[in-house]
Amino acid sequence: VLADDVFLAGAGHEKLVGDKFFYGYGYDDNYRMQYAYVDVNTKEKEKIKNMKTVSVIIPVYNRTFSIRDAVESVLIQSVKPSEIIVIDDGSSFDMVLYLKNYMQHIRLIKLNENKGISFARNTGIKAACSEYIAFLDSDDLFLPEKLEYQLNYMAENNLYISHTDEFWYRKDRWINQGKSNKRYGGYIFDKILDKCRISPSSLIVHKSVFDEAGYFNEDLRVCE
């Protein structure tokens, strides 16, 4: 993830055409939905249905240039997400004007008023159709293989939530985060109470976690 101060969701949907079962599993390099089909009575149906899917949620409020960079960093992922959900958190202008070149690749949800980033993220979670949820702030970027590496690691280790390290880049230079911003894995609750050590843009969470643990606290405007 690079922090810089500067209806699409076909995957996961199935249909029957004659005796064939069709399942949308993602987009090719030209962002065209790819479908797989098998006989409905074969075991391959279950195999295809069990493919891991991920929705990327991007909340935005009154940002123009950086939101386009954020969306593009998702579009170039080595593993394409099932959907990209942009939540316009009550911006004072029409965000469609700034995202018009991407509208065929994203799902834009517009809130009538500014509710804060926690409310925006929760709106995206509830609207998402995928098994996993990834978050990206509108002024951050994904590295090109971020989703692939992280989802594979989670699958191999049977994880329901994970976060990553990140790079900080401000005003044309890299920032040394220092030891005080060290990231931890494993049981980390006691290690994250002093400061925000988990970047939301690094998170991937299985959707069932929100059903069990709850959603983002909408009373918190920062450090949510």
Backbone torsions as a table, in degrees:
resi	resn	phi	psi	omega
1	VAL	NA	131.2	175.8
2	LEU	-107.5	118.9	176.3
3	ALA	-95.8	120.8	-173.5
4	ASP	-128.5	123.4	176.9
5	ASP	-74.9	35.6	173.4
6	VAL	-90.2	NA	NA
7	PHE	NA	105.8	-172.8
8	LEU	-84.3	-29.0	-158.4
9	ALA	-71.4	63.3	177.7
10	GLY	-70.1	-33.1	-179.7
11	ALA	-63.8	138.1	-179.3
12	GLY	93.6	-3.6	179.6
13	HIS	-107.8	136.1	-176.6
14	GLU	-117.6	159.8	177.6
15	LYS	-157.5	157.4	176.8
16	LEU	-111.5	131.4	174.0
17	VAL	-127.6	107.0	-173.4
18	GLY	64.6	-126.3	179.3
19	ASP	-101.0	16.6	-178.4
20	LYS	-107.0	139.5	175.6
21	PHE	-99.9	125.3	-179.3
22	PHE	-112.6	139.7	180.0
23	TYR	-138.9	121.9	177.0
24	GLY	-76.8	123.6	-174.9
25	TYR	-119.1	2.6	177.5
26	GLY	148.8	-174.0	-175.7
27	TYR	-114.3	147.0	175.3
28	ASP	-83.8	-172.5	-175.4
29	ASP	-65.8	-17.0	176.4
30	ASN	-100.7	12.3	176.4
31	TYR	62.3	34.2	172.6
32	ARG	-97.6	134.5	-178.2
33	MET	-62.0	132.9	177.8
34	GLN	-104.6	131.2	179.6
35	TYR	-116.0	142.7	171.0
36	ALA	-110.6	147.0	176.5
37	TYR	-136.6	147.7	178.2
38	VAL	-146.4	165.3	172.5
39	ASP	-63.7	138.4	-172.6
40	VAL	-64.4	-19.2	-177.1
41	ASN	-94.6	2.0	-177.1
42	THR	-90.3	161.1	178.5
43	LYS	-69.6	-18.5	-178.6
44	GLU	-63.0	-25.5	178.6
45	LYS	-58.3	-47.8	179.9
46	GLU	-66.7	-36.7	179.0
47	LYS	-61.3	-45.5	-179.4
48	ILE	-66.5	-40.4	-178.9
49	LYS	-65.4	-24.3	-177.9
50	ASN	-88.6	2.8	176.2
51	MET	-58.9	137.6	179.3
52	LYS	-70.1	131.5	177.4
53	THR	-122.5	150.5	-178.3
54	VAL	-139.2	134.6	172.7
55	SER	-103.0	136.4	176.2
56	VAL	-104.8	124.5	-177.2
57	ILE	-108.7	124.3	-178.5
58	ILE	-123.3	102.7	173.3
59	PRO	-79.9	146.1	-179.5
60	VAL	-146.2	142.0	175.7
61	TYR	-141.4	110.3	175.3
62	ASN	55.8	33.6	172.5
63	ARG	-112.3	139.6	-177.0
64	THR	-114.3	-67.5	-173.1
65	PHE	-65.6	-48.3	-173.3
66	SER	-68.0	-27.4	179.3
67	ILE	-65.3	-34.4	178.1
68	ARG	-67.6	-41.4	177.0
69	ASP	-62.5	-40.0	179.8
70	ALA	-62.0	-47.3	179.6
71	VAL	-61.4	-43.6	-178.5
72	GLU	-64.1	-34.5	179.4
73	SER	-66.3	-23.9	175.2
74	VAL	-82.2	-38.5	-178.6
75	LEU	-63.9	-27.4	-177.7
76	ILE	-94.1	10.8	-179.9
77	GLN	-60.8	143.8	178.2
78	SER	-65.5	-29.2	170.2
79	VAL	-115.2	114.7	-175.7
80	LYS	-73.6	138.0	176.2
81	PRO	-72.5	161.9	175.9
82	SER	-67.3	-34.7	-178.6
83	GLU	-159.9	154.7	172.4
84	ILE	-117.8	116.5	-178.9
85	ILE	-108.1	115.2	176.1
86	VAL	-100.1	123.4	178.7
87	ILE	-104.0	109.5	176.3
88	ASP	-82.1	106.8	-173.8
89	ASP	-84.4	58.8	175.5
90	GLY	69.9	39.4	179.2
91	SER	-59.0	153.4	-176.5
92	SER	-81.6	2.8	177.3
93	PHE	-139.8	171.2	-177.4
94	ASP	-79.4	106.8	-177.4
95	MET	-64.1	-23.0	179.2
96	VAL	-59.0	-34.0	-179.6
97	LEU	-61.8	-31.3	-177.6
98	TYR	-93.8	-13.9	-179.3
99	LEU	-115.8	13.9	-173.1
100	LYS	-60.3	-30.8	179.0
101	ASN	-76.4	-7.8	-177.0
102	TYR	-117.0	0.7	-171.7
103	MET	-61.5	-29.0	179.0
104	GLN	-75.7	-10.9	-177.6
105	HIS	-108.8	-6.4	-175.7
106	ILE	-128.8	164.4	171.3
107	ARG	-113.4	112.5	-175.3
108	LEU	-100.6	123.6	175.9
109	ILE	-113.8	121.6	-176.3
110	LYS	-104.7	126.2	174.6
111	LEU	-91.7	144.2	-175.8
112	ASN	-71.0	-24.0	178.9
113	GLU	-147.1	162.8	-179.9
114	ASN	-72.6	115.0	-176.9
115	LYS	-108.3	-8.3	-178.0
116	GLY	99.6	158.6	-171.5
117	ILE	-67.5	-30.8	178.6
118	SER	-65.8	-45.4	177.7
119	PHE	-61.8	-42.1	-179.5
120	ALA	-63.1	-45.4	178.6
121	ARG	-62.3	-43.8	179.5
122	ASN	-61.5	-37.7	176.9
123	THR	-61.0	-42.7	179.4
124	GLY	-66.3	-41.1	179.3
125	ILE	-59.7	-46.8	-177.3
126	LYS	-67.0	-27.5	-179.2
127	ALA	-87.0	-16.9	-173.1
128	ALA	-69.6	146.6	-178.4
129	CYS	-106.6	-3.0	-171.2
130	SER	-94.6	168.0	179.7
131	GLU	-73.1	-35.9	-178.9
132	TYR	-117.0	151.4	178.2
133	ILE	-119.7	126.4	171.9
134	ALA	-113.7	144.7	-179.1
135	PHE	-114.5	147.0	175.8
136	LEU	-145.7	122.2	174.8
137	ASP	-72.0	154.5	-172.4
138	SER	-73.1	-7.6	174.9
139	ASP	-114.0	18.3	177.7
140	ASP	-116.6	168.5	178.4
141	LEU	-133.4	148.6	168.5
142	PHE	-90.5	140.2	165.4
143	LEU	-69.4	153.0	-167.6
144	PRO	-58.1	-27.9	-177.5
145	GLU	-111.8	19.3	-175.6
146	LYS	-59.1	-51.9	-177.2
147	LEU	-64.2	-42.6	-178.5
148	GLU	-60.4	-52.5	-177.5
149	TYR	-62.0	-45.1	-174.3
150	GLN	-70.3	-42.1	178.6
151	LEU	-65.5	-40.2	177.5
152	ASN	-63.1	-42.6	179.5
153	TYR	-63.2	-41.4	179.6
154	MET	-64.8	-41.2	179.5
155	ALA	-65.5	-43.2	-178.1
156	GLU	-67.1	-28.0	-176.1
157	ASN	-110.7	8.8	177.1
158	ASN	54.4	50.3	-178.5
159	LEU	-101.5	146.4	177.7
160	TYR	-102.8	-13.3	178.5
161	ILE	-152.4	143.0	175.5
162	SER	-153.8	155.9	172.7
163	HIS	-135.9	167.3	-175.0
164	THR	-127.1	173.6	169.5
165	ASP	-74.4	176.2	180.0
166	GLU	-151.6	161.5	173.1
167	PHE	-106.4	143.7	175.4
168	TRP	-110.8	131.1	-177.8
169	TYR	-137.8	115.7	-177.8
170	ARG	-136.7	136.4	174.8
171	LYS	50.9	49.8	174.0
172	ASP	66.5	26.5	175.7
173	ARG	-151.8	152.8	177.3
174	TRP	-77.8	143.1	-178.7
175	ILE	-106.9	131.0	174.2
176	ASN	-78.7	114.6	-175.2
177	GLN	-73.4	-23.2	179.5
178	GLY	76.4	165.4	-177.1
179	LYS	-66.8	-24.2	-176.9
180	SER	-67.3	-17.7	179.9
181	ASN	-105.5	19.8	-179.6
182	LYS	-57.4	139.7	176.5
183	ARG	-94.4	150.1	-178.5
184	TYR	-128.4	154.1	172.4
185	GLY	-117.5	175.9	-179.4
186	GLY	81.4	-146.6	177.1
187	TYR	-81.8	109.2	-168.4
188	ILE	-120.5	8.3	-173.6
189	PHE	-53.7	-47.3	-177.4
190	ASP	-71.6	-11.2	-178.8
191	LYS	-96.6	-4.7	-176.4
192	ILE	-118.6	13.2	-178.5
193	LEU	-83.1	-24.2	-175.9
194	ASP	-81.3	-28.4	179.3
195	LYS	-161.4	170.9	-179.1
196	CYS	-77.7	102.1	-178.1
197	ARG	-103.5	-1.8	178.1
198	ILE	-114.9	112.8	176.9
199	SER	-77.3	123.6	177.4
200	PRO	-54.3	-32.8	-179.0
201	SER	-71.3	-8.9	177.8
202	SER	-99.3	-7.7	-172.5
203	LEU	-79.9	139.0	160.6
204	ILE	-128.8	130.2	-173.7
205	VAL	-132.4	134.2	172.1
206	HIS	-66.8	136.8	-172.6
207	LYS	-61.4	-26.8	-179.6
208	SER	-65.5	-22.8	179.3
209	VAL	-60.6	-38.6	-178.9
210	PHE	-69.4	-32.9	176.4
211	ASP	-64.7	-34.2	-176.9
212	GLU	-88.5	-42.8	-172.7
213	ALA	-99.5	-13.3	-177.4
214	GLY	96.3	177.8	-174.5
215	TYR	-101.6	-177.7	176.6
216	PHE	-62.7	142.2	179.2
217	ASN	-71.6	111.8	-174.2
218	GLU	-77.1	-6.0	175.1
219	ASP	-81.7	-13.3	-178.1
220	LEU	-98.3	123.1	178.3
221	ARG	-87.1	-27.4	177.0
222	VAL	-134.9	164.5	-179.4
223	CYS	51.4	35.1	-176.2
224	GLU	-70.0	NA	NA
